[in-house]
Amino acid sequence: MKKELNCCLTLVCHRLLEERLIDHLLEHPEWVYGFSIFKTEGGSQKERLPSMIEQVRGRSQRVALQSVMNLEDARELVTHLKHEESNPEMAYWITPVIEFGRLE
């Protein structure tokens, strides 16, 4: 039975954590069918800025990973990440997807 792809999970982390986060997504094809990666910048009050340039600028280079997926699977993945990669600098949000498809 095919699962309904009814949400978009967005994960945001410092660029130094990108590969570790991608590894988690690739290790769980039962939850994640595909994802997109966006390079971005960001800052928050909980963030530690590791480089001098980031400290001067007040923000860091970050990546946002997005995956359209099933809501229950998204929650399972977030629970897994909280256990395996507990890090206050990693943020996530889940938004509803009204429709998802391919232009075939």
SVG drawing of the C-alpha trace seen along z (x, -y; Angstrom):
<svg xmlns="http://www.w3.org/2000/svg" viewBox="-5 -42 43 44">
<polyline fill="none" stroke="black" stroke-width="0.4" points="0.0,0.0 1.4,-3.4 1.6,-5.9 0.0,-9.4 2.7,-12.1 0.9,-14.7 3.6,-16.9 6.9,-18.5 9.6,-18.1 12.2,-20.8 15.4,-20.3 17.9,-23.1 21.5,-22.7 24.9,-24.3 26.7,-23.3 29.3,-21.3 26.5,-18.9 25.1,-18.5 26.7,-15.1 25.7,-13.6 22.1,-14.6 22.1,-13.4 23.4,-10.0 20.4,-9.7 18.0,-10.4 19.7,-7.9 19.7,-5.2 15.9,-5.3 14.4,-4.8 11.3,-3.5 10.6,-7.1 12.3,-9.3 11.7,-8.8 13.8,-11.8 14.9,-15.2 16.2,-18.5 19.0,-20.5 19.2,-24.3 22.3,-26.4 21.2,-29.2 22.3,-31.5 20.7,-31.9 21.1,-32.8 19.4,-32.2 19.9,-33.0 20.8,-29.3 23.4,-29.1 27.1,-29.0 29.1,-30.6 32.2,-28.6 34.2,-30.8 35.4,-34.4 33.7,-35.4 30.4,-34.0 30.8,-35.8 31.4,-39.1 28.5,-38.7 26.2,-37.3 25.0,-34.4 26.2,-31.1 26.2,-29.1 23.4,-26.6 21.7,-23.9 18.0,-23.3 16.8,-19.8 13.3,-19.3 11.4,-16.1 7.8,-15.6 6.7,-12.6 4.0,-10.9 3.3,-12.7 3.7,-9.6 7.1,-8.9 8.2,-12.5 7.4,-12.3 9.3,-9.0 12.3,-10.6 12.3,-13.6 12.1,-11.3 15.0,-9.3 17.1,-12.5 16.3,-13.8 17.7,-10.6 20.7,-10.2 21.7,-13.8 20.4,-15.8 21.6,-19.3 19.8,-22.6 21.3,-24.1 19.3,-21.7 15.8,-23.0 12.9,-21.4 9.3,-22.1 6.5,-20.1 4.0,-21.8 1.0,-20.3 1.2,-19.4 -2.1,-19.8 -0.9,-18.0 2.3,-16.4 3.0,-14.8 5.4,-14.7 4.9,-16.3 4.8,-13.1"/>
</svg>
